[in-house]
Amino acid sequence: MNPKYPHLLSPAQIGEVKLRNRVVMAAMGMSQSDNGFVNQAVLNHYAARAAGGVGAVVVEVTCVDAPLGLNTKGMLVIDDDQYIPGMSRLAEVIHAGGAKAFLQISHTGRGARRTIIGQQPVGPSAVPMPYSFMITITPSLRRKRKSAWWWLAAAWPGWKPPASQQGAAMKWNCLNVIKSSAVR
């Protein structure tokens, strides 16, 4: 062990989640899903990382509003109950390797490409994406309010979306499954 990092391999805790060590695998977008669903390639990848000894695995960027929030065709998705069994299996595989599972949620917003989402991108601003490698069309604001609650739910545990929000109950359940999977 390097004397500069004496606590790296000692147990740690994030909130109520106890980790076997302080090594965390950062989220990476592999884009290997089958139309958003967890498949064997995804399971194998994360099983190997968890068995490698990390304390926590942050599962790759996962779309909360397909197709508008997708940034790649093979991106994982968690915007409907149909994805829960695969995500639960993924959490089980990571836990079997001794690590805790966390999930990076994402909505690509104005950075989305028409070639992937099949329509005009949406975002919190009508300002086009400034990066040269991204498509620079003006995003629509028509769904801004519908997507905003998801980020609030992720950032403030205990906050619940308004009952009038279409699809809110289903998406809220997805978030609770992921949260409970991380703490087991």
C-alpha positions in Angstrom: 0.0 0.0 0.0 1.2 3.4 -0.9 1.8 5.4 2.3 0.2 8.5 0.6 -3.2 6.6 0.6 -3.4 4.7 3.8 -7.2 4.6 3.9 -7.8 3.6 0.3 -8.5 0.0 1.0 -10.2 0.5 4.4 -14.0 0.3 4.7 -16.1 3.4 4.1 -19.7 4.6 4.3 -21.8 6.8 2.0 -24.9 7.7 3.9 -26.3 4.3 5.0 -24.3 2.4 2.3 -21.3 0.6 3.7 -18.4 -0.1 1.3 -15.7 -2.7 1.6 -13.1 -0.1 0.5 -12.9 3.4 -0.9 -12.2 2.4 -4.5 -15.1 3.4 -6.8 -15.4 2.5 -10.4 -16.6 5.6 -12.3 -19.5 5.4 -14.7 -18.6 4.8 -18.3 -20.9 4.7 -21.3 -20.4 1.3 -23.0 -23.5 1.4 -25.2 -23.8 -2.4 -25.2 -27.5 -2.7 -24.2 -30.2 -4.3 -26.4 -32.6 -1.4 -27.1 -32.0 -0.1 -23.5 -32.3 -3.5 -21.8 -29.5 -5.0 -19.7 -28.1 -8.0 -21.6 -25.4 -10.6 -20.9 -22.5 -8.4 -22.2 -23.5 -5.7 -19.7 -23.8 -8.3 -16.9 -20.4 -9.8 -17.7 -18.7 -6.4 -17.8 -20.0 -5.2 -14.4 -19.6 -8.7 -12.8 -15.9 -8.6 -13.7 -15.4 -5.1 -12.3 -17.2 -5.9 -9.0 -15.2 -9.1 -8.6 -12.0 -7.1 -9.2 -12.3 -5.6 -5.7 -13.8 -2.2 -6.0 -16.1 -1.0 -3.2 -18.7 0.5 -5.4 -19.6 0.4 -9.1 -21.3 3.3 -10.7 -23.3 1.9 -13.6 -23.0 3.7 -16.9 -25.1 6.7 -18.0 -28.7 5.5 -18.1 -31.5 7.3 -19.9 -34.5 8.5 -17.9 -36.6 9.6 -20.9 -36.2 7.5 -24.1 -36.0 8.3 -26.9 -35.5 12.1 -26.3 -32.8 11.6 -23.6 -30.7 9.1 -25.5 -27.1 9.9 -26.5 -26.2 6.6 -28.1 -28.3 3.8 -29.6 -27.0 1.2 -27.1 -27.6 3.4 -24.0 -29.2 1.7 -21.0 -32.7 2.9 -20.2 -34.8 3.1 -17.0 -37.9 5.1 -18.0 -40.4 2.3 -17.7 -41.1 -0.7 -15.4 -40.1 -3.1 -18.2 -36.4 -2.3 -17.5 -36.6 -3.1 -13.8 -35.9 -6.8 -14.0 -32.7 -6.3 -16.0 -31.5 -3.5 -13.7 -32.3 -5.6 -10.6 -30.3 -8.5 -12.1 -27.4 -6.1 -12.8 -27.5 -4.9 -9.1 -27.5 -8.6 -8.0 -24.4 -9.4 -10.2 -22.6 -6.4 -8.8 -23.5 -7.3 -5.2 -22.4 -10.9 -5.8 -18.9 -9.5 -6.6 -18.9 -7.7 -3.2 -19.4 -4.2 -4.5 -22.4 -1.8 -4.1 -24.3 -0.7 -7.1 -25.0 2.9 -8.0 -26.6 4.3 -11.2 -25.7 7.4 -13.2 -29.0 8.8 -14.6 -29.0 11.0 -17.6 -31.1 13.0 -20.1 -28.9 14.1 -23.0 -31.1 17.2 -23.6 -29.9 19.6 -26.1 -26.9 17.5 -26.9 -29.1 14.7 -28.4 -28.7 14.0 -32.1 -31.6 13.7 -34.4 -30.0 10.6 -36.0 -30.4 8.8 -32.7 -33.7 10.2 -31.2 -35.5 10.7 -34.5 -36.8 14.1 -33.6 -35.9 17.6 -32.4 -33.8 17.5 -29.2 -35.4 19.0 -26.0 -33.7 20.8 -23.2 -33.9 23.4 -20.5 -32.7 26.0 -22.9 -33.4 26.9 -26.5 -29.6 27.6 -26.9 -28.0 25.1 -29.4 -25.2 22.9 -28.1 -21.9 24.8 -28.6 -19.6 21.9 -29.1 -18.4 21.3 -32.7 -18.9 17.5 -32.5 -22.6 17.9 -31.5 -25.4 18.9 -33.7 -26.2 22.6 -33.3 -29.9 22.9 -33.8 -32.1 24.8 -31.4 -33.7 22.4 -28.9 -37.4 22.5 -28.1 -38.6 23.6 -24.7 -41.9 21.8 -25.0 -41.0 19.0 -22.5 -38.9 21.0 -20.1 -41.4 20.8 -17.2 -42.1 17.1 -17.6 -38.5 16.1 -17.3 -37.4 18.5 -14.5 -39.1 16.5 -11.7 -36.9 13.5 -12.4 -33.7 15.4 -11.5 -35.3 16.7 -8.3 -36.2 13.1 -7.3 -32.7 12.0 -7.9 -31.1 15.0 -6.0 -33.4 15.1 -3.0 -34.3 11.7 -1.5 -37.8 11.9 -0.1 -39.1 14.4 -2.7 -41.9 13.0 -4.8 -43.2 14.2 -8.1 -46.7 15.8 -8.4 -49.5 13.2 -8.9 -50.6 15.0 -12.0 -47.3 14.3 -13.7 -48.0 11.7 -16.4 -45.8 8.6 -15.9 -44.5 10.0 -12.6 -45.5 7.0 -10.5 -43.8 4.5 -12.8 -40.6 6.5 -13.0 -40.6 7.1 -9.3 -40.8 3.3 -8.8 -37.8 2.8 -11.1 -35.8 5.2 -9.0 -36.8 3.5 -5.7 -35.7 0.1 -7.1 -32.3 1.5 -8.0 -32.0 3.2 -4.6 -32.9 0.1 -2.7 -30.5 -2.0 -4.8 -27.6 0.3 -3.9 -28.2 -0.1 -0.2 -28.6 -3.9 0.0 
